[in-house]
């Protein structure tokens, strides 16, 4: 892939993000096939998520208290892939 084409397309994606236009309207305005522009928007998003590095975790804590017996989760987290984490 021609590096200058990549740079040009990524620059257009950046311009679109600042424009306030829809992707469809922006692609028409600059004369790019809408499907092609969607491809480059997705590709740049993938590149940005890869370059962000390892995920960061924060510690969640609470002060110890009398343990309550409950069948209802106090926290429920649903992840992609239908994985559910329940904390009682």
Secondary structure by P-SEA (a helix, b strand, c coil): ccaaaaaaaaaaaaaaaaccccaaaaaaaacccaaaaaaaaaaaaaaaaaacccbbbbbbbbccccccccccccbbbbccccbbbbcc
